[in-house]
Amino acid sequence: MYGKWNINHNICGQRYIPKITIFYKFVLLFCIISIFGILVSSFCSGNNYQEDFEDDDFTVGFHSDDDKSHKNNDKIAQEMSQDIRVLCWIMTGPTNHKKKAQHVKATWGKRCNVLLFMSSINDTNLPSVALSVGEGRNNLWAKTKEAFKYVYKNYINDVDWFMKADDDTYVIVENLRLMLSSYNSSEPLYFGSRLKPFVKQGYMSGGAGYVLSKEALRRFIEDSLPDKDKCRQDNGGDEDVEMGKCLNNVEVKAVDTRDGYGRGRFFPMIPEHHIIPKLKKLEKNTWYWKMAYHETKDGLDCCSDYAISFHYVPPNMMYVLEYLIYHLRPYGITN
């Protein structure tokens, strides 16, 4: 039918001998460009989905407190919340109040005894604390110092433990209390995802969140911060590294937070990147593997059954984690 060109049923998938007209060259080029365009569009749509999702001022419904499948099943957790009092302060900024911070408040933040959002403006909807510090990465260390000053001044006698987390950190607060139940807040202690460079005893990753005991906070505010030889006075430097140096200089102990099987509990990335590291190309020569204070295992052995925190968690994943952790149950299996 097509004469000497020997073209099969559809032009895009054609097989032909080298002799080809300009028309068919054009059609073939059009097909290639169209397919490439679809692939690029699909890829870009997937990448932009998260950004678009975060821009929406959305709400997610939760199960009723009277739901029979959940009612009174947190009795032990509620008792622990009275004995192990935790203040959580969240590093955020005006542009993230609706994008991220409100979703921390709606999910895991409500399980803290005290929840504070540290920003540069007052937002009554969260609410947020307006610190007299500028926004941006160059001000994170200054913001951290001011936030802990505020916490120390206003809450030192109300709680026992003080956790700093980012607005894209997800925390299982019950597991945090379980770990802390083995320690005394009157001792100078410091918990988190421990990294080994820059500080003799290591320091805790800021993104994974870190926890100070009451005595650790006292030493940071009263002994370390005022002393230029113990704590950096300007706004420069990485927040988590500088905190590690300050605490090390006043003999606050960096605690090994792994469980009895050597599995981590605080994580600087989302769960899948620790469970399946090649998804993020977390090979042995990348920063996390180089900087982790203790050997980090691959697969499900990476993470404790009582894991505490994960970083880079977008709002949609926070709600998914809420469901998977607090609602979904395999029938016939009990803890």
C-alpha positions as CSV (number, residue, x, y, z in Angstrom):
1,M,0.0,0.0,0.0
2,Y,2.8,2.4,0.9
3,G,5.0,1.4,-1.9
4,K,8.7,1.2,-1.4
5,W,8.7,2.8,2.1
6,N,7.6,-0.4,3.9
7,I,5.9,1.4,6.8
8,N,4.2,-0.6,9.6
9,H,0.8,0.1,11.1
10,N,1.5,3.4,12.9
11,I,4.0,6.1,11.9
12,C,5.6,6.6,15.4
13,G,6.5,3.0,15.6
14,Q,7.5,2.6,12.0
15,R,10.2,0.4,10.5
16,Y,11.5,1.6,7.2
17,I,14.4,1.3,4.8
18,P,16.8,4.3,4.7
19,K,15.1,6.0,1.8
20,I,12.6,8.4,3.4
21,T,10.8,11.5,2.3
22,I,11.0,14.8,4.1
23,F,7.3,14.3,5.1
24,Y,8.1,11.2,7.0
25,K,11.2,12.7,8.6
26,F,9.0,15.5,9.8
27,V,6.4,13.0,11.2
28,L,9.1,11.0,13.0
29,L,10.6,14.1,14.5
30,F,7.2,15.2,15.6
31,C,6.5,11.9,17.3
32,I,9.9,12.0,19.2
33,I,9.3,15.6,20.4
34,S,5.8,14.7,21.5
35,I,6.9,11.7,23.5
36,F,9.7,13.7,25.1
37,G,7.3,16.5,25.9
38,I,4.9,14.1,27.7
39,L,7.8,12.6,29.7
40,V,9.1,16.0,30.7
41,S,5.6,17.2,31.6
42,S,5.0,14.2,33.7
43,F,8.3,14.5,35.5
44,C,7.8,18.2,36.2
45,S,4.2,17.6,37.4
46,G,5.5,15.1,39.9
47,N,8.2,17.5,41.2
48,N,5.8,20.4,41.4
49,Y,3.0,18.5,43.1
50,Q,4.6,18.9,46.5
51,E,5.1,22.6,46.1
52,D,1.5,23.2,44.9
53,F,0.2,21.0,47.7
54,E,2.0,23.0,50.3
55,D,0.7,26.3,48.9
56,D,-2.9,25.2,49.6
57,D,-4.5,26.2,52.8
58,F,-6.0,22.8,53.4
59,T,-7.4,20.9,56.4
60,V,-7.6,17.1,57.0
61,G,-10.3,15.4,59.0
62,F,-9.4,13.1,61.9
63,H,-11.3,10.2,63.6
64,S,-13.7,11.2,66.4
65,D,-12.4,10.9,69.9
66,D,-15.4,8.6,70.5
67,D,-14.3,6.2,67.8
68,K,-14.5,2.8,69.5
69,S,-11.4,1.4,67.8
70,H,-9.3,4.2,69.4
71,K,-11.1,5.3,72.5
72,N,-8.9,4.9,75.7
73,N,-6.2,3.1,73.8
74,D,-3.6,5.7,74.8
75,K,-3.9,5.4,78.6
76,I,-0.2,4.6,79.1
77,A,0.9,7.4,76.7
78,Q,-1.3,9.9,78.6
79,E,0.1,8.8,81.9
80,M,3.7,9.2,80.6
81,S,2.9,12.7,79.3
82,Q,2.2,13.8,82.8
83,D,5.4,12.3,84.2
84,I,7.7,13.2,81.3
85,R,6.9,16.8,80.3
86,V,8.3,17.8,76.9
87,L,8.4,21.3,75.4
88,C,8.7,21.3,71.6
89,W,9.7,24.5,69.9
90,I,9.5,24.6,66.1
91,M,11.9,26.6,63.9
92,T,9.7,28.4,61.3
93,G,9.2,31.6,59.4
94,P,6.3,33.8,58.1
95,T,6.3,32.1,54.6
96,N,6.0,28.7,56.2
97,H,3.2,29.4,58.8
98,K,0.5,28.1,56.6
99,K,2.6,25.9,54.3
100,K,4.2,23.8,57.0
101,A,3.9,25.0,60.6
102,Q,0.1,24.6,60.9
103,H,0.4,21.0,59.8
104,V,2.9,20.3,62.6
105,K,0.3,21.8,65.0
106,A,-2.5,19.6,63.5
107,T,-0.5,16.4,63.7
108,W,2.4,15.5,66.0
109,G,2.8,18.8,67.8
110,K,-0.4,18.4,69.8
111,R,1.2,15.6,71.8
112,C,3.9,17.9,73.3
113,N,3.1,19.3,76.7
114,V,4.0,22.8,75.4
115,L,4.2,23.6,71.7
116,L,5.8,26.8,70.5
117,F,6.5,28.2,67.0
118,M,9.6,30.5,66.7
119,S,9.3,33.0,64.0
120,S,10.0,36.7,63.3
121,I,6.4,37.8,63.4
122,N,3.5,37.2,65.7
123,D,0.8,35.0,64.2
124,T,-2.2,34.4,66.4
125,N,-3.4,31.5,64.4
126,L,-0.5,29.3,65.4
127,P,0.4,31.2,67.6
128,S,4.0,32.1,66.9
129,V,6.6,33.9,69.0
130,A,8.0,36.9,67.3
131,L,11.8,36.9,67.9
132,S,13.8,39.9,67.1
133,V,15.9,38.1,64.5
134,G,15.9,38.2,60.7
135,E,14.8,35.2,58.6
136,G,17.0,33.1,56.3
137,R,19.7,30.4,56.8
138,N,22.3,33.1,57.9
139,N,20.2,33.8,61.0
140,L,19.4,30.2,62.1
141,W,22.0,30.3,64.8
142,A,20.8,33.6,66.1
143,K,17.3,32.4,66.0
144,T,18.2,29.3,67.9
145,K,19.9,31.2,70.7
146,E,16.9,33.6,71.0
147,A,14.4,30.8,71.0
148,F,16.2,28.9,73.8
149,K,16.5,32.2,75.8
150,Y,12.7,32.7,75.5
151,V,12.0,29.1,76.5
152,Y,14.4,29.3,79.5
153,K,12.9,32.5,80.7
154,N,9.3,31.4,80.4
155,Y,9.1,27.6,80.8
156,I,12.2,26.3,82.7
157,N,10.0,25.4,85.7
158,D,7.1,24.0,83.7
159,V,8.7,21.1,81.8
160,D,11.6,18.7,82.1
161,W,12.8,18.3,78.5
162,F,13.2,20.8,75.6
163,M,13.1,19.7,72.0
164,K,14.0,21.9,69.0
165,A,12.6,20.7,65.6
166,D,12.1,22.2,62.1
167,D,8.7,22.7,60.6
168,D,9.4,19.8,58.3
169,T,10.3,17.4,61.1
170,Y,7.9,14.7,62.2
171,V,8.2,13.4,65.7
172,I,6.6,10.4,67.4
173,V,6.4,12.1,70.8
174,E,5.4,8.9,72.7
175,N,8.6,7.2,71.6
176,L,10.6,10.3,72.7
177,R,9.1,10.0,76.2
178,L,9.8,6.3,76.3
179,M,13.5,7.0,75.6
180,L,13.6,9.9,78.0
181,S,12.0,7.7,80.8
182,S,15.4,6.1,81.3
183,Y,17.1,9.4,82.1
184,N,17.0,12.2,84.7
185,S,16.4,15.8,83.5
186,S,18.6,17.1,86.3
187,E,21.6,15.7,84.5
188,P,23.3,17.6,81.6
189,L,22.1,15.5,78.7
190,Y,21.7,16.1,75.0
191,F,19.9,13.7,72.5
192,G,19.4,13.5,68.7
193,S,20.9,12.1,65.5
194,R,24.6,12.2,66.4
195,L,27.1,13.3,63.8
196,K,30.9,13.1,64.4
197,P,32.8,16.0,62.8
198,F,33.6,19.4,64.3
199,V,32.9,18.5,68.0
200,K,34.9,16.0,70.1
201,Q,31.8,14.2,71.4
202,G,29.8,14.8,68.2
203,Y,26.8,17.0,67.7
204,M,23.1,16.4,66.9
205,S,21.6,17.1,63.5
206,G,19.3,20.1,63.6
207,G,16.9,18.8,61.0
208,A,16.3,15.5,62.9
209,G,15.5,17.5,66.0
210,Y,17.5,17.5,69.3
211,V,16.5,17.4,73.0
212,L,18.1,19.1,76.0
213,S,17.5,18.2,79.6
214,K,16.6,20.9,82.0
215,E,20.2,21.0,83.3
216,A,21.6,21.1,79.8
217,L,19.4,24.1,79.0
218,R,20.5,25.8,82.2
219,R,24.1,25.3,81.4
220,F,23.6,26.5,77.8
221,I,21.9,29.7,78.9
222,E,23.8,30.6,82.0
223,D,27.3,29.2,81.5
224,S,27.9,28.8,77.8
225,L,26.0,31.6,75.9
226,P,27.5,34.6,77.8
227,D,31.1,33.3,77.4
228,K,32.7,34.0,74.1
229,D,35.3,31.3,74.7
230,K,32.6,28.7,75.1
231,C,29.9,29.8,72.6
232,R,29.9,31.7,69.4
233,Q,28.6,35.2,69.9
234,D,27.8,36.3,66.3
235,N,25.1,35.0,64.0
236,G,27.4,33.0,61.7
237,G,27.9,29.3,61.6
238,D,25.7,26.2,61.4
239,E,23.1,26.2,64.1
240,D,23.5,22.5,65.0
241,V,27.3,22.6,64.9
242,E,27.5,25.7,67.1
243,M,25.0,24.2,69.6
244,G,27.1,21.1,69.8
245,K,30.2,23.2,70.5
246,C,28.5,25.2,73.2
247,L,27.1,22.2,75.0
248,N,30.4,20.3,74.7
249,N,32.2,23.3,76.4
250,V,30.0,23.1,79.4
251,E,30.2,19.3,79.7
252,V,26.7,18.4,78.5
253,K,26.8,14.8,77.4
254,A,25.9,13.8,73.9
255,V,23.8,10.6,74.5
256,D,23.9,7.5,72.2
257,T,20.2,7.3,71.2
258,R,20.3,4.0,69.4
259,D,18.1,1.2,70.7
260,G,19.3,-2.1,72.1
261,Y,19.7,-3.5,68.6
262,G,21.9,-0.6,67.5
263,R,19.2,0.9,65.4
264,G,18.8,4.7,65.2
265,R,15.9,6.7,66.5
266,F,16.5,10.2,65.2
267,F,16.8,10.6,61.4
268,P,17.8,13.6,59.2
269,M,15.8,12.4,56.2
270,I,12.4,10.9,55.4
271,P,11.9,7.2,56.2
272,E,12.2,5.8,52.7
273,H,15.7,7.4,52.2
274,H,17.0,5.6,55.3
275,I,15.2,2.3,54.6
276,I,16.1,2.4,50.9
277,P,19.2,4.6,50.8
278,K,19.8,4.3,47.0
279,L,16.6,6.2,46.4
280,K,18.5,9.3,47.7
281,K,21.9,7.9,46.5
282,L,23.0,7.7,50.2
283,E,26.1,5.7,49.3
284,K,28.9,5.3,51.7
285,N,30.8,8.4,50.3
286,T,27.9,10.9,50.9
287,W,27.6,13.2,53.8
288,Y,25.2,11.2,56.0
289,W,27.3,8.1,55.9
290,K,30.5,10.1,56.4
291,M,29.2,12.1,59.3
292,A,27.1,9.6,61.3
293,Y,28.7,9.0,64.6
294,H,27.8,5.3,64.7
295,E,27.6,2.8,61.9
296,T,24.3,3.1,60.0
297,K,22.6,-0.1,58.7
298,D,20.7,-0.5,55.5
299,G,17.1,-1.7,55.0
300,L,14.7,-2.0,57.9
301,D,17.6,-2.5,60.2
302,C,18.3,1.2,59.8
303,C,15.5,2.2,62.1
304,S,14.3,1.3,65.6
305,D,10.7,0.1,66.0
306,Y,10.5,3.0,68.5
307,A,11.9,5.6,66.1
308,I,11.4,9.2,67.2
309,S,11.9,11.6,64.3
310,F,12.3,12.1,60.6
311,H,13.3,15.2,58.6
312,Y,12.2,16.7,55.3
313,V,8.7,15.4,55.9
314,P,6.2,17.5,53.7
315,P,2.7,18.2,55.0
316,N,1.0,15.5,53.0
317,M,3.4,12.9,54.4
318,M,2.7,14.1,58.0
319,Y,-0.9,13.2,57.6
320,V,0.0,9.8,56.0
321,L,2.3,9.1,58.9
322,E,-0.5,10.1,61.4
323,Y,-2.7,7.4,59.8
324,L,-0.1,4.7,59.5
325,I,1.3,5.2,63.1
326,Y,-1.9,6.0,65.1
327,H,-4.7,4.4,63.1
328,L,-3.7,1.6,60.8
329,R,-3.5,-1.8,62.5
330,P,-2.8,-5.3,61.3
331,Y,-5.4,-7.5,62.9
332,G,-4.2,-10.2,65.2
333,I,-0.9,-8.6,66.0
334,T,-0.4,-6.9,69.4
335,N,2.5,-5.1,71.0
